[in-house]
Structures are given as C-alpha cells and as structure tokens.
Amino acid sequence: MWHNHVESILATDHETGVKMFEKSSSIIKDPSRFDSNYVPKNLVSRDAQMHELETLFRPLVDYDRPCNAFLMGSVGTGKTATARRFCDDMKAFLNGKGTPIDIIYVNCRNSNSENSVLLNLIRFFDQGYPDRGFSTEDMARVFKNHLLKNKRPLVIILDEVDVLLKKNTVDIIYQITRLSDEVNKPAPVSLILVAQVSVYEMMDQASLSTFKRTTLVKFDRYNYDELKQIVKERAEEALYPGRISDDAIDQIAESSDDYGDARMAVELLERSAIIAEGMTDGEITVENVREAKASIYSMVSESKIRSLDLNKKLILLAVARAMKQNVVIPLSSAEKTYAVVCEEYDVPARKHTQFWSHVQGLEKVSLVRTKVSSDGNGRSTLISLPDIPSKVLAKKLEEILDEEMGSGDSDEMRSVQLRGGHVHQVQRDAPVP
C-alpha cells in the first residue's frame, strides 16, 4: 500500500497514558449492527418478497400443513435477512395464538455435507450430541425422534444450499420434505432454501416433485436509492448521531451501485467508520469512504495508472484535484482543471472531443465513473472516482509524472505518449492506496 492514513486507535497513547483498548469509540455506537448475521428492523424494498412468503406459508399458519420456499438472488440482495425476518415475525404471530413453532438456521457453506447439516438439526434439540461416530441413517433417525417428541412445527432455513447440492447431496432435501408424509409423522416440517443460483436443476426428480417449482421467490439487486436508504438506516443504528455526512452516504451508495450489494454497502460503512476513528474530523467523510473502498474492493493499481498514456494521466490528475470532498463533479469542472494541469506540465491541452474520449477510456478501465444528470436547465455529465481517495490519487499521479517527465528521455516519451502510444515500464501491482 502506498500510504497508510489509518493510525491504529488501539495503540498506546504515550502523551496521555491511555493504554491499549481503553480508548472508546467516538463514531461507532453499536458494532454488532455491522455483523453479517444481524437482521435490521426494516428491510428496505423487500415488502413484496415478505408478502410472497406470507402467501406460501399461509397453509402452515392456518391449517398446520408443511410449506416450502426457495429464495434466489445474487450476493447482498437481502435473501437471508428476509428469510430470518419472515420466520421471526411468523414465530411471534403464532406464539401470540398459542401455537409456538421452532426455527433452525443452517449455513451450508459452513455445513456442506448431509452429516454436518443433520448435526446442526440434532443439536438444536441436544447440544451434547457427538459430532462423529454415527452414520447418516442413524442421525436421520435421531433427528426424527426429536421431532416426534417435540411436537412443534419446525421451519428449517438452509442458506447457500447450492454449495451442498453441488456435491450431489440431494437426499437430505427429499428426506426433510417427506417427513410430514410418513405414517408415524411428526409435527409439520417446512423448508426454506436460499441460494444465488437456481437449485431446481440440481435436484433429482424425487426431491423436485416434493419441493415444487412454484415456491420460487426472486430477489433483484438493489438500486442506488435503495442502497442509500440501507446505509442511512444502518448508520442510524450503528453510529452516534451526526457522525456521517450526507455526501459520505451518497458515496457509499455510489460505490456499491455497480454490484447492487447491500452487504458490500454495510461493509464499506463499517470500514469507513474505522478509518474515520483515526482522523480528527469526528465524522465519516467522502474521502474515508473512498479509502475504505480502495482497501476492500479496489479496482485501482499502480501498474494500471502507469500504463496510461500521458494525456490520460493528466486528465486523471485533473479529476482528482477537482474532486476533493465531492461525490461527483461536473465534467466541465474537470476539463477546466485539466487545462490548468496541462499548463503546469507544459503539455498542450486536448480539445473537448478528445478530452471526452480519454475520459471514456478511463471509465473502461474502472478509474472513473460518469453519469448523465438532467435538471430544469438541461442535461450535464457528472464524473466521480469509484474507489480511491482523491488526495492519494493526486499525489501518486504527481509522483509518477515528475518521475517520468523528469527522466533523461522525457522528450521522446512525451512525443510518443502525445500520439497515443505507451512507454513500457516495469509494472508494479501495489493497490491504491
């Protein structure tokens, strides 16, 4: 890493005598709100999926019949949180009616075999059950006996179930869905499967016939406005009041928008808060977010920047200088700064058409992002830096330009790069910052 702006807040403060771990956080109020298994009070834009689950599970609530559902969507689309929130709400509703149910959650990435899944199910009833020495058949029998004794309806959530099914471990799905069909049957056992991809093709015909394709609940990626709302609500739960700027929330949503991933947005919020703890501002800024993005998901490396021709380097420097604490800036502002940068480095500034073409080239390699904004005065193009602090980027570009243009062969290099060529150099892959 080029620069480390984050000084550890846990180290001993020799001037004040504060010892390790004794300094309390001034920004993070409740770090548990960042945990991956935390279910927020409000699920942004997931009312439709909750309603679908309510429809699918009405037979369980009204008639004590087993139900199934399959939740499918890409990473960070709220599948697991929705499954858990729905089950918690259904459990609370049924408890109020005097008909309690049990919920068991199993992550199949961590428990990726039939035996390990069954072990999780059995240990819900018997924490002391040994983790080895029993066959799958023995464990299935023990699990059923617990169900017969328990006499409560059970809902099992198998998260990331595609990891399990890819190993051709499909029998457990069939066995669970058929429990309620047996003569000596326990209370109804319902199943919620959660995966990023369709699991129907991974099932055999017997499992598919009992699970049914009509149980699918789809989860689309979050859009910018939804991500912004998620970050705002999580910040209210996890941070002290007034510790994050509106622009920083916008930047997190902007940085997560390409992926539509709420998990990524929350991770950026947490990392930004940790970085801000080491600063003196007392709140999370846009630059903190860019540094967090660079440390977690950076698409920027020194080799990528060095491989740019001279004009693209100068344009990128202009964008970095003009950006400062802004989330986005008008393209016109970047172009004005570009003219100043070109004068500073004694290089002719390109005309607008060529300037715009170079900006598009920078966007193709994920060094900038552009979008068109419309208002009452017409349309304008906005530009942003996706995942790098503007100050860090500007300083590194200045170092690279001074190094390259100050070398003995700078005249030859400049003439080659101004024609759009590249000077081949030893590449360094250190991420920025």
N, C-alpha and C positions, 0 to 999 in steps of 0.2 A: 504494500500500500504506500502511496506517495506521501500522504500526510495523515497524521492521526490527531484529529481535533478533539477527540473524546478522552479527556483525562479521567481516570477512574475516580469515582466519588467514594469508593470504598477504602482507598489508601489512607494511611495516617496523615493527618494534618499537623505538621510539626509546630506550626506557629500557635495553634490553639490547643494542641494537646489532644484533639479528638482522635480516638482510636478507630481501628478498622470496624466497619459495620455499624458504628454508633451514630453516624450522620443520617438523619431521617430524610425521606424524600420530600421535596418541595413541590413536585409536579404530580407524581403518581400517588393517588389516594388508595386504590384497591387493585393491586396487581393480579388478583385472581380473576378479574374481569377480562384479562387477556388470554386466559387458559383456553386451549383448543376444545376442551370438553364443557366449557361454560355455555349455558343456553341463555341468551338475553331475554329480558322481559318482553320486548316487542320484536317480532320477526318481520323485518321490512319486506313488503311486497310478496308475502307468502300466504296471504289470506286465501287465494284460490286453491293452493295445494292443501291447506288445512281443511278447506271445505270438501275437497275430493276425498281426503282421508276420513272425514266425518261420514260421508256417504258410504264409503267402502266398509266402515266398521259399525254402521248402524245395526246390522243383524246381531253383532256381539252385544251391543248395549240393550237392544230391545228384546232379543229372543235367545240370548245366551248361546249363539252359534259362532263357531270359529270363522275368522276372516283373514285375508291376506292382502298385502300391498307390496308393490315394487317401486321404489323411488330412484329415478335415474337422472343424472345431470353431471356436468363437469365439476372439477375441483372448486370448492368455495362457493357453491350455489345454494347452500343452506339445507341440504338434504338431511344431514344428521341432526342439526338443530331442530328442524321441522318435525322429524320423527320423534325426537325426545320430548319436544314441547307438546306435540299432539298426545303422546302417551301419558305425559304428566297431567294434562288437562282432562283426558278421559278418565284417568285413575281418580282424580279429585271429584269428578262428576259422579262416578259410580260409588265412591266412598260415601258421598252425600246421600245416595239412595240406599245405603246399607248393603251394597253388593261389591265388596272390595275385589281388586284384581292385582296381579303381580306383573312387573315389567322386568325383563332381563336384557341387558345390552351387551353384545359381544362384538369386538372389532376383529374381523377375520384376517387382517394383516398381521396382527399380533398372535392370533389363534388360528393358524392356517391349515389345520387338519381336523378330521372328524373327532378324534380323541380329545384334542385341545378344546374344541367347541363344546363337546359333551362335558368336559371337566368344568368349564365355566358354568354350564347349566346346572350341574350337580352341586357345585359349590355355592350356588345361590341358596340351596337348602341345607347343605352340610359343608361348612368351611373346612372341616378337618379331613375331607376325602382325599386319599393319597393320589399323587399325580402320575403314578406308574404302577404296573403290576396287574392291570385289568385290560381285557380285550374290549374292542368297540361294542360287541354284543353285550358284554357284562355291564358296561357303562350305560348303554341304552336302557337296559332292564332296570338298573338302579334309578335312572332318571324318571322312568315311567312310574316306578313305585313311589317316588317322592310326589309325583303329580297326583296319584291316586289318594295318597294320604292328605295332601294339601287341600284338595277340593276347591281351589280358587281358579278362575280363568287366568290364563297366562298369555302374555304377549312377548314374543322374542324378537328383538331387533338384531339382525346380522348385518353389520356395517362392513363396507368394502368386500362384499360377499363374492365378487368376481375373482378375488385372489384365491379364495377357497375353491371355487368351481373350475378355475383354470387347471387345477390339479386333478380334474376328473373326480372330485369328491362331491358327488351329487346325491348320494344315497341318503345323507342326513336330511336334505330338503324333503325328500319323499317321505321319510320316516316321521318327520315332525308334522307334515301336513296330513298324514294318515292316522295320527294318534287318536283324533276325535271320531274316527270311523270304526274303531275296533269295538268288539262286543264288551269287553271289560275296559271301557274307556274312562279316562279321567275327565276333569272339567275341560272346557274348550281351550285349545292351544292355537293361538293366532301367530302369524309370521309376517314381519316387515323386513324385506330385503332392500339394501341400499348399495348402489354401485354407480360408477361413472359411465359404464357401457351396458348395453343390453345383455341380460343373462339368460334370456329365453333360449338362445341358440346353444347355450352351454348345458342346458338341462336335457335329460333323457325324456322319452315320451311319457313314462310313468309319472315323473316329477311334474312335467309340464301339464299333464291332464289334471292334476290336483291343484296346482298353483294358479293356472289360467292366465291368459294374456290380458284380460280385461282389468287387471289390477294395477296397470302402469300409471304412475304419477310423474310427470316430467317437470324438470327444473331448468329454466333458462338462465343464462349468465346475467348477472346484474349489470345495469347500465350506469352511466356516470352519476345521474341524480340519485339512484338507489344506493350506490356506494357512498356518496356524500352523506346521505341520511344515516347509513350504518355507522360511519366513522363518527358523525356528530353524536349519535346516541351512545356509542361505546365510550366516547371521550367523557360524556356527562357521567357515566357510571364509574369510570376508572380513574379520572383525573380530578384534581382540585379545580374549583370554578375559576375561569379566566386564564387557564394555563395553556390554551392552544388558540392561535389566531384563526380567523375565518379563512384567510389565504392558505394556511397550512392544511386545513381540512380540504380545501379545494385541490391542493397539490397532491394529497394522498389519493383522493378520488381520481385525479388525472393520471397519476402513476399506476393505478390499479385498473384503469378503464379498459386497456387492451386485453386484459385477462378476464374481466368481469368477476373477479375473485374476491369475495368478502374476507376470506381467511388471510389473503395477502394484504388487504387494506388494514385489517386489525394488527397484523404483524408489523406493518410499517408504522402504525400509530404507536405501538409499544416501543419499537426501536427508536423512533423519533423522540419519544419521551425520555428514554435512557440517555440519548445523545444530549438532549436539552438540559438534563440534570448537570452536565459538566460545564455548561455555559453560565453566563451571568445575566441573561435576559429574563429568566424566570418564566418563560413560556416557550412553547414549541413554535418554531418559525419554518418558513418555506425551505430555507437552507438546511435546517435539521432534517426535514423530510427527504430532500434530495440526497443528503449524505446517507440516510437510512436506506434509501432505495439502492444507492451505489454499493453499500456494504452487504446487501442481501440478494438483490436481483440484477446487478449491474450488467448492462449491455456494452459498457464502455471499457476499453482497454487502451494502454499507451500505444500498443502496436497499431491499433485501429486509427488512432489520431495521427501517428507518424506516417501512416500510409496515405494520408490525404495529400492532394496537391496543394500548392501554396495558397491559391485563392480560397479553397475550402477551409484551410486553416485560419485565414484571415477573417472569413465570414463567421466561422465558429467562435473566434475570439470576440468579434463584434457582438454576437448574440450573448455570450457570457457576460461581457461588460455591461450591456444594456439591460440584462435581465435583473440583476441584483436580487431583491427580495420578492419580485413579482412572480406570479404563477405563469402568466403569459404576457407577451408584449406584442404590439402591432408590428407587422413585417416592416413597415416604414421606419419605425424606430431603430430596428436592427440595421436597416440599409443606411440610415444616417450615420450611425456609429461605425459602420463598415467603411464609409468614406473617410472618417477621421483616422481609423486604424491603417488604412492604405496610405494615407499621407504620413503617418508616423513611421511606417516601414518603407516609405519611398517606393511604393508599388502603384501602378495605375489602377484605379477602381473600375471594375466592370460595370457595364450598363445594366439597367434594371432587368432585362430579359435574361442576360447571362447570370446575374446575381440570383434571380429566382430559380434558374436551372440548377445552380450549385446548391441552393437550399434544399431543393428536391433530392439532390444526390446525397446530402447529409441525412435526410429523412430516411432514405432507403437503407442506410447502414445504422439506423436507430440512434443517431447522435442528436437529432432534434425531432420535434413533432410540430405539425402545422394543422390548423383547422380554420374553416371559414365561419365568420360570425356575421349575423345580419341584425341590423337595427333600423331605426327610422331614417337614418342618413345613408343607408345602403349597405353593401357587403364589404367586409375587410378580412384580411388574412392575419391570423394570430400565430405566433411561434412560441414554443416552450422547450425547456430542457427536460428530458424524461427522468433521468436518474443520476444526476451529478450536481454537487454544489457549484454555483456559478463562479464563486471566488476561486475554488480549487481548479476548475477547468481553465479559467482565465490565466491563472498563474502558471499552470503546466504548459499551456499554449505559448505563453510569453517565453518560457524557458526553452521550449523546442524551437521556436522561431529565432530567438537570439543565438542558439547553438548552431542552427542550420545556416542562417544568413550571415553569421559572423565567421563561418569557416572559409578557408582559402579558396574553395571552388564555388563560392556563393553566386558569382555572376553566371557561371554555367548552370548551376542548379536552378537559379531564378528563371533563366530563359527557357529551360526545359519545362519547369512547372507552369509557367505562364502559358505555354502551349497546351497544357492539359496533361502532360506526362507525369511520371513519378520517378523519384530518385529512390533506388532500392537501398535500404539500410538494414542493419541488424535489428530484428524485431524484438521488442520486449512486451511481455504479456501481462505486466502488472496491472491489475484493475485500478480504476479511478474511483475514489481517491485511494 
